Amino acid sequence: MANTTIDCQKITTLVFDVDDTLYDVGNGFTAHRNSDGATTFMTSKLNFPDAQSAKTLRDKYFRKYHSTVKALAVADEEGQLPIPDGWPAGKKFFEPNDLSEWWAEHLNFDLLGEKDAELIEMLESCPLKMVAFSNGPRKYVLRVLKEMGLGKVFPDEMVFTVTDVLPACKPEKVAFQKVFDAVGVTDPSQCVMVEDSMKNIRAAKELGMSTLLIAGLGRLKKTGNCEKDALADAAEATKSGDVPDDADPSVDVCIEHINEMKSALPGLWSLK
């Protein structure tokens, strides 16, 4: 665990990433979404001839932007998508809402597992302002939150996605600022960023936010569950260069799973 902590008394707002933060990285869902979930969309909708060529391009741009939507949008702007003959000059080939629809309708959400009553109760009982901020596209993110039973915790007006902040995305400062403005945050030091991404943790810390890193089950202390560890490794492999690091100075507190949050920071639940 990180060596510092968080002054809970000054916190008014909790900002949660969604993927690999509100559910465990080892459940297989991220590995599915970022592999065949992305490449099937690209071969079906973006004219890629095969999954390998789609994966190569997606991974190249994702490494920089940590968002499949932003990755494909930039690739489109740079003329790197296999646009078919006859496509109107100057017209965008990739539309973010197309990926949002595709993921919301075609991904295997069963991998998220059953609704976690303990998680729902913990988050619903927190007295602070609760915000979800994801680099995923909007319809997809709302589907994830619905499947997890977290719609009450994060009503639509408190959910922000990459499609709400484009052309920016996390970890860009302007993306965070758009969320701050929308929810009335004037002092980032009154916020905690709950994240699995080191890029986003570092950006949040630079903005003055406190940070809580979600490392994933077995990532700090090995569980001995080879299957779960393999799924977590597969998910991390799709997010090159962004593996959780609890020793990083930008991390205030680190836990393995979101359900440990109240035990790690009980003061957040005692505030009025």
Salt bridges, closest charged atoms under 4 A:
ASP17 OD1 - LYS170 NZ 3.06
ASP19 OD1 - ARG33 NH1 3.46
ASP20 OD2 - LYS239 NZ 2.68
ASP24 OD2 - LYS228 NZ 3.65
ASP36 OD2 - HIS32 ND1 3.15
ASP59 OD2 - LYS55 NZ 2.68
ASP59 OD1 - ARG58 NH1 3.09
GLU95 OE1 - LYS92 NZ 3.79
GLU101 OE1 - LYS139 NZ 2.84
GLU105 OE2 - LYS139 NZ 3.80
GLU147 OE2 - ARG143 NE 2.72
ASP164 OD2 - ARG138 NH1 2.81
GLU172 OE2 - LYS70 NZ 2.87
GLU195 OE2 - LYS170 NZ 2.67
ASP196 OD2 - LYS239 NZ 2.88
ASP233 OD1 - ARG219 NH2 2.87
GLU236 OE1 - LYS239 NZ 3.70
ASP242 OD2 - HIS66 ND1 3.25
ASP248 OD2 - ARG202 NE 2.91
ASP252 OD2 - LYS205 NZ 2.65
GLU256 OE1 - LYS221 NZ 3.62
